[in-house]
Each structure stands twice: as C-alpha cells, then as structure tokens.
Amino acid sequence: MRLLEAFEVFEKLKASVFSTNDAAALLSMSRASASQLLLRLAASGHLAKLKRGLWGLKAKLEPFLIPSYLTSPFPSYISLQSALYHHGMISQIPTVLYAISLGRTRQYQTSVVDVSIHHVDVNFFHDYVTDNQSGIKIATPEKALLDFFYLSDTQTNLFSSLPEIELPPNFQKTRALRLIKTIPSLKKRTLVLKRFKEKFNKLVIRQR
C-alpha cells in the first residue's frame, strides 16, 4: 500500500492518536508491516511517534493532550512550569511539557514536544481543571506552584530553583494551605509548607 493511501485512511479516523495494532487492523496487514509503514509516515512528517506502538496525526495533535496518551491507563494533568506559564505566573516559555501523573516518572521525546512526566502520591493528585471541549486537564495556579515545591527535593535538578514568579489575581493562599494538608508524608508536607511560606511572603499578587 502506498504511503498516501494509508495516510488518507488514518486521516478519516475521529481519534488523533492510534496504536500500531489499530493501524494493522485498518489496513489489513501484519503488525510488522504496519509498523514499517508508520515509521515511514513519521519520517515524512505526517505522523508523530509518541512512544512504542503509539502514533499521532501530527496536524491534529493537541500538545497538551499528549501526556494523557503517554501515561494511559494512569491519569495525568499539565502542571509545574507548563501550568505556571499557562497561568501567567512565569514569563519564560518552558522548552519541555511538564505533567503530573499517578504513573512513574519518565521523559519522552516526540517530534511534537518533549514531555516530562512526574509522579505524585495518589492523595495529592487533585486540584486540576478539565476543559470540556478539548479534554485538557491543567493544574490550578495553587496546585501548579505546590507541585513544584513537592518535587523540589527529588534527585532531579529540574525543580531545585523556582523561576521568577508573579501570582495571578485569582491565587488563593488559603486554598494552597488546604492543599498542602493533603500531602500524606509529614516530611514532604513540612518541606512544601516551608517553601511555600518563604516564597509567598516575597511575592505580591498581581492586581487586575
């Protein structure tokens, strides 16, 4: 089958992401043959390889949804530097898309965006908003900041230093303090509270 013919089949799909097994079934070919064809389509720029056995239509892919495909069946939401920038709390555009998940910490490189997934305890996996139209899940301003502090003592240096930050008018200190109380580990909770208070006392909430 020609590449263009195969791509036209994928373009008719409602979903923008599909597996190698899906492609093999759609094109009535073996999984090995489908995998080779998909690699050629990715090389030509029509598809993006997200991870082993998972592909996306490059023109239809919403970058902020990619983490949810990568972490499935575990849930995830956009947070950390990506959410901080989205909420206007930092000015520097992150070169990596950051997300929180119940799955394990892992980094992915795709032709659309590099993704950095970070694990948190199930009891601290909350306080994100889901867009009804796109399905994108993104942390609230308070949770995005606390997620950063939560991961600041991990082995990676990604969260050792917080960029210059400005709090949005809708930032709620009391909400942030309530969220900190949901951290199961006393050690982690104490650390996050300490770093939050140190940072908050230095910040001025941006006026409307």
MIRONU-672153 format. One line per 4 residues: number of its first residue (from 1); their letters; for each residue x negated, y negated, z negated of N, C-alpha, C. Coordinates in steps of 0.02 Angstrom, whole numbers, plus 50000, padded with zeros to 5 digits. Each point is the difference from the previous one (the first is absolute). Layout:
! MIRONU-672153
NUM	a	X,Y,Z,X,Y,Z,X,Y,Z ~ ...
//
This chain:
! MIRONU-672153
1	mrll	49958,50060,50000,50042,49940,50000,49956,49937,50000 ~ 50020,49952,50040,49963,49937,50003,50009,49959,49936 ~ 49949,49960,49985,50002,49959,49940,50060,49953,49999 ~ 50013,49967,50056,50054,49952,50003,50068,50034,49989
5	eafe	50009,50059,50028,50062,50037,49991,50010,50019,49926 ~ 49947,50022,49969,50003,50018,49929,50015,49939,49958 ~ 49967,49944,50015,50011,49940,49961,50072,49975,50005 ~ 50030,50007,50059,50069,49979,50010,50047,50041,49956
9	vfek	49983,50063,49990,50040,50043,49955,49996,49973,49928 ~ 49941,49982,49978,49991,49975,49932,50033,49932,49991 ~ 49999,49959,50052,50030,49934,49996,50075,50003,49988 ~ 50032,50053,50021,50072,50007,49993,50020,50022,49929
13	lkas	49951,50019,49960,50014,50020,49931,50023,49941,49959 ~ 50046,50012,49954,50022,49946,49954,49945,49985,49949 ~ 49964,50052,49981,49947,49992,49950,49936,49976,50034 ~ 49963,49958,49964,49936,49975,50027,49942,50044,49981
17	vfst	50012,50048,49955,49947,50046,49976,50024,50071,50009 ~ 49956,50044,50021,50019,50070,50010,49938,50044,49990 ~ 50012,50064,49992,49945,50047,49988,49980,50036,50065 ~ 49943,50034,49996,49978,50040,50058,50050,50055,50015
21	ndaa	50029,50029,49948,50051,50052,50010,50062,49973,50035 ~ 50019,49938,49983,50057,49968,50034,49984,49991,50074 ~ 49940,49977,50015,49980,49989,50069,49999,50065,50039 ~ 49974,50053,49969,49998,50065,50034,50070,50024,50017
25	alls	50047,49991,49954,50069,50021,50012,50032,49958,50055 ~ 49990,49935,49998,50029,49955,50050,49975,50014,50070 ~ 49935,50017,50005,49969,50009,50065,49997,50073,50021 ~ 50026,50044,49958,50002,50073,50015,49930,50026,50017
29	msra	49953,49986,49955,49932,50024,50010,49972,50023,49933 ~ 49942,50033,50002,49970,50023,49938,49976,49942,49958 ~ 49989,50013,49936,49977,49947,49956,49931,49976,50021 ~ 49957,50046,50021,49933,49982,50021,50001,49954,50061
33	sasq	50044,50017,50048,50005,49959,50061,50028,49931,49983 ~ 50051,49999,49955,50030,49937,49980,49949,49956,49964 ~ 49957,50031,49959,49950,49962,49963,49951,49967,50048 ~ 49979,50035,50052,49954,49972,50049,50032,49942,50038
37	lllr	50063,50008,50018,50036,49948,50035,50008,49938,49957 ~ 50015,50010,49936,50008,49944,49954,49934,49963,49990 ~ 49946,50037,49997,49934,49968,49993,49984,49956,50061 ~ 50020,50023,50059,49989,49961,50060,50043,49937,50001
41	laas	50062,50006,49976,50044,49941,49995,49974,49950,49949 ~ 49970,50026,49946,49971,49956,49950,49939,49964,50028 ~ 49960,50036,50038,49940,49971,50031,50018,49946,50051 ~ 50058,50008,50031,50022,49950,50050,50034,49940,49968
45	ghla	50010,50003,49933,50030,49944,49964,50076,50002,49994 ~ 50032,50054,50023,50072,50005,49996,50024,50024,49931 ~ 49961,50043,49969,50018,50027,49935,49946,49983,49949 ~ 50020,50004,49937,49952,49992,49945,50000,50064,49959
49	klkr	49941,50027,49989,49995,50058,49957,49997,49976,49928 ~ 50050,50017,49960,50003,49976,49931,49961,50045,49953 ~ 50008,50065,50008,49961,50049,49964,50008,50066,50038 ~ 49969,50052,49976,50002,50064,50035,50072,50023,50010
53	glwg	50019,50009,50064,50066,50025,50016,50055,49948,49999 ~ 49982,49935,49991,50051,49948,49996,49982,49942,50047 ~ 50048,49980,50041,49988,49950,50052,50054,49946,49999 ~ 49983,49942,50028,50049,49946,50002,49998,49965,50067
57	lkak	50058,49975,50021,50004,49960,50061,49972,49931,49984 ~ 49944,49983,50028,49964,49940,49979,50043,49936,50006 ~ 50039,49995,50054,50039,49940,50011,50058,49993,49951 ~ 50021,50055,49970,50058,49999,49955,49981,50003,49926
61	lepf	49937,50012,49985,49979,50010,49931,50002,49935,49960 ~ 50032,50003,49942,49999,49944,49952,49944,50016,49950 ~ 49946,49962,50000,49943,50016,49956,50018,50012,49927 ~ 50046,49960,49972,50018,50008,49930,50037,50065,49985
65	lips	50022,50036,50052,50032,50065,49990,49951,50058,50003 ~ 49941,49987,50027,49952,50054,50010,49981,50036,49935 ~ 49989,49964,49943,49984,50037,49939,50053,50052,49981 ~ 50064,49985,50011,50053,50047,49981,49995,50064,50042
69	ylts	49979,49994,50062,49990,50060,50043,49939,50040,49976 ~ 49948,49964,49980,49938,50033,49979,50007,50037,49934 ~ 50040,49973,49954,50006,50030,49933,50056,50050,49994 ~ 50045,50003,50050,50056,50046,49997,49976,50072,49987
73	pfps	50033,50038,49955,50066,49987,49970,49999,49956,49937 ~ 49941,49976,49980,49996,49956,49943,50020,49929,50022 ~ 50036,49963,49958,50020,49932,50018,49943,49951,49992 ~ 50007,49942,50031,49949,49948,49993,50032,49932,50012
77	yisl	49965,49948,49980,50022,49932,50014,49939,49955,50009 ~ 50007,49947,50038,49946,49952,50013,49987,49960,49936 ~ 49936,49993,49982,49984,49964,49938,49929,49973,50005 ~ 49973,49981,49940,49932,49976,49995,49987,49940,50046
81	qsal	49942,49997,50032,49984,49941,50040,50051,49987,50056 ~ 50027,50053,50029,50047,49993,50055,50064,49965,49976 ~ 50026,50022,49943,50060,49969,49972,49985,49930,49973 ~ 49942,49991,49970,49981,49934,49974,49999,49949,50057
85	yhhg	49972,50021,50057,49998,49955,50058,50071,49988,50027 ~ 50040,50053,50003,50069,49995,50024,50040,49950,49959 ~ 49988,49998,49935,50036,49954,49956,49967,49931,49995 ~ 49947,49989,50039,49966,49936,50000,49959,49987,49938
89	misq	49979,50054,49966,49962,49992,49938,49925,49996,50012 ~ 49977,50025,50057,49930,49992,50020,50000,49976,50072 ~ 49947,49966,50019,49997,49971,50067,49961,50043,50050 ~ 49957,50043,49973,49958,50041,50044,50039,50060,50027
93	iptv	50003,50007,50065,50036,50056,50031,49961,50065,49989 ~ 50031,50050,49968,49965,50064,49989,49986,50034,50067 ~ 49941,50029,50006,49982,50036,50061,50025,50072,49997 ~ 50024,50021,49942,50026,50067,49989,50071,49994,49973
97	lyai	50043,50048,50016,50068,50002,49974,50000,50042,49936 ~ 50018,49969,49944,49999,50034,49935,50070,50023,49979 ~ 50003,50060,49972,50064,50027,49978,49990,50041,49936 ~ 50054,50004,49961,50002,50040,49940,50042,50062,50014
101	slgr	49980,50057,49974,50036,50062,50013,49996,50047,49940 ~ 50045,50049,50000,49995,50054,49950,49953,50054,50026 ~ 49983,49996,50064,49951,50045,50028,49930,49980,49980 ~ 49951,50038,50021,49931,49987,49978,49969,49940,50036
105	trqy	49951,49970,49968,49964,49944,50030,49962,50023,50061 ~ 50008,49963,50055,49968,50020,50062,49999,49942,50049 ~ 49950,50000,50044,49994,49949,50052,50011,50031,50069 ~ 50035,49963,50042,50013,50023,50069,49977,49946,50049
109	qtsv	49973,50023,50055,49983,49955,50055,50043,50016,50060 ~ 50040,49952,50022,50041,50009,50060,49983,49945,50050 ~ 50023,50008,50060,49987,49950,50052,50044,49938,49991 ~ 50048,50004,49954,50044,49943,49986,49974,49961,49940
113	vdvs	49986,50035,49945,49976,49967,49940,49968,50052,49955 ~ 49949,49979,49962,49970,50044,49950,50043,49995,49937 ~ 50013,50057,49969,50045,50003,49943,49964,50027,49939 ~ 50010,49967,49943,49970,50021,49937,50056,50017,49951
117	ihhv	50008,50064,49984,50053,50024,49956,49972,50011,49930 ~ 50037,49978,49949,49976,50006,49931,50054,50028,49955 ~ 49981,50048,49959,50047,50036,49956,50011,49963,49935 ~ 50064,50000,49977,50017,49977,49933,50044,50053,49967
121	dvnf	50004,49996,49934,50043,50046,49963,50073,49990,50021 ~ 50038,50055,50000,50070,49997,50022,50041,49950,49960 ~ 49982,49990,49936,50037,49953,49958,49984,49927,50015 ~ 49949,49989,50040,49982,49932,50020,50015,49988,50074
125	fhdy	50034,50049,50030,50017,49995,50071,50071,49970,50006 ~ 50003,49934,50001,50065,49966,50004,49990,49926,50014 ~ 50055,49964,50001,49999,49927,50010,49974,49980,50069 ~ 50030,50031,50050,49988,49980,50069,50068,49989,50033
129	vtdn	50000,49963,50054,50061,49982,50036,50000,50034,50068 ~ 50057,50028,50019,50006,50033,50065,50040,49956,50048 ~ 49971,49986,50058,50035,49962,50051,50052,50045,50033 ~ 50063,49979,50000,50054,50042,50025,49995,50015,50075
133	qsgi	49971,49954,50037,49996,50009,50073,49940,50043,50020 ~ 49942,49983,49975,49939,50035,50020,49984,50061,49957 ~ 50025,50000,49938,49982,50054,49954,49934,49990,49965 ~ 49968,49943,50013,49935,49986,49968,50009,49989,49925
137	kiat	49957,50032,49961,50000,49992,49928,49939,49959,49980 ~ 50011,49947,49963,49945,49957,49980,50007,49977,49928 ~ 49945,49999,49964,50000,49983,49929,50024,49928,49989 ~ 50032,49989,49944,50017,49932,49980,49935,49963,49983
141	peka	50001,49934,49997,49939,49963,49983,49969,50023,49935 ~ 50042,50012,49950,49974,50022,49935,49966,50069,50005 ~ 50033,50046,50035,49972,50068,50004,49937,50003,50043 ~ 49998,49960,50053,49940,49999,50042,49939,49979,49959
145	lldf	50009,49949,49956,49945,49977,49958,49981,50052,49948 ~ 50051,50030,49969,49986,50051,49948,49969,50063,50029 ~ 50020,50018,50060,49968,50058,50033,49926,49988,50008 ~ 49981,49938,50016,49929,49983,50007,49964,50010,49934
149	fyls	50028,49975,49946,49969,50008,49934,49999,50074,49979 ~ 50052,50036,50018,50006,50072,49983,49942,50039,50029 ~ 49979,49982,50060,49947,50036,50035,49931,49969,49991 ~ 49996,49947,49960,49937,49963,49994,49945,50039,49964
153	dtqt	50018,50052,49963,49949,50038,49964,49985,50066,50033 ~ 50022,50010,50062,49986,50061,50036,49929,49998,50028 ~ 49977,50056,50027,49931,50004,50025,49987,49954,50060 ~ 50052,49988,50040,49991,49957,50058,49991,49927,49978
157	nlfs	49965,49962,50041,49989,49929,49986,50052,49956,50034 ~ 50049,50031,50031,50050,49962,50038,50040,49952,49957 ~ 50007,50016,49936,50044,49960,49956,49962,49974,49939 ~ 49935,49994,50007,49960,49976,49943,50004,49924,49993
161	slpe	50015,49966,50055,50003,49927,49997,50061,49975,50039 ~ 50043,49965,49966,50060,49974,50032,49985,49937,50040 ~ 50024,49997,50063,49989,49939,50040,50034,49940,49967 ~ 49982,49941,50022,50033,49939,49974,50075,50007,50012
165	ielp	50039,49989,49948,50071,50015,50004,50042,49942,49977 ~ 50060,49995,50029,50048,49948,49981,50068,50034,49991 ~ 50032,49989,49944,50063,50033,49987,50058,49965,50036 ~ 50045,50038,50030,50058,49971,50034,50051,49975,49949
169	pnfq	50045,49955,50021,50050,49972,49954,50044,50053,49967 ~ 50010,50056,50034,50045,50052,49973,49965,50050,49955 ~ 49936,49988,49986,49963,50046,49957,50027,49996,49928 ~ 50014,50058,49971,50029,50002,49932,49951,50034,49952
173	ktra	49974,49961,49954,49953,50027,49951,50033,50053,49956 ~ 50062,49987,49979,50034,50048,49957,50012,50067,50036 ~ 50014,49997,50064,50009,50061,50039,49934,50039,50003 ~ 49946,49964,50011,49934,50033,50004,49983,50034,49933
177	lrli	50015,49968,49946,49986,50029,49934,50042,50063,49988 ~ 50062,49999,50025,50043,50060,49994,49971,50058,50041 ~ 49974,49984,50058,49971,50051,50044,49939,50031,49968 ~ 49959,49960,49968,49940,50025,49967,50017,50052,49948
181	ktip	50056,49991,49967,50021,50047,49947,50018,50069,50028 ~ 50010,50006,50065,50018,50064,50029,49938,50043,50017 ~ 49941,49972,49991,49938,50038,50013,49992,50052,49944 ~ 50000,50064,50016,49997,50053,49948,49937,49999,49959
185	slkk	49942,49990,50031,49937,50003,49965,49989,49937,49958 ~ 49988,50009,49936,49988,49943,49955,49937,49963,50021 ~ 49948,50036,50018,49938,49969,50022,50011,49957,50062 ~ 50035,50029,50049,50013,49964,50062,50047,49941,49987
189	rtlv	50050,50010,49959,50048,49947,49985,49965,49941,49966 ~ 49956,50014,49953,49963,49949,49964,49955,49960,50048 ~ 49967,50036,50045,49957,49968,50049,50039,49953,50046 ~ 50056,50025,50026,50041,49960,50046,50027,49938,49965
193	lkrf	50023,50009,49939,50027,49943,49962,49945,49948,49988 ~ 49941,50022,49982,49944,49954,49987,49982,49960,50064 ~ 49995,50036,50055,49981,49966,50063,50056,49955,50026 ~ 50061,50020,49989,50056,49959,50021,50001,49934,49961
197	kekf	49993,50004,49934,50001,49940,49959,49942,49953,50016 ~ 49941,50030,50012,49941,49959,50018,50012,49963,50065 ~ 50029,50034,50049,50011,49969,50065,50059,49951,49998 ~ 50054,50020,49967,50060,49958,49999,49987,49933,49967
201	nklv	49961,50000,49947,49986,49938,49964,49960,49950,50041 ~ 49967,50025,50053,49959,49957,50042,50039,49976,50062 ~ 50060,50028,50010,50036,49986,50060,50058,49951,49990 ~ 50015,49963,50051,50057,49955,50000,50049,50025,50052
205	irqr	50063,50007,49981,50049,50024,50048,50015,49946,50051 ~ 49996,50018,50064,50012,49953,50054,50072,49976,49998 ~ 50010,49936,50005,50067,49971,49998,50033,50005,50068 ~ 50066,50003,50000,50038,50003,50063,49992,49934,50039
//
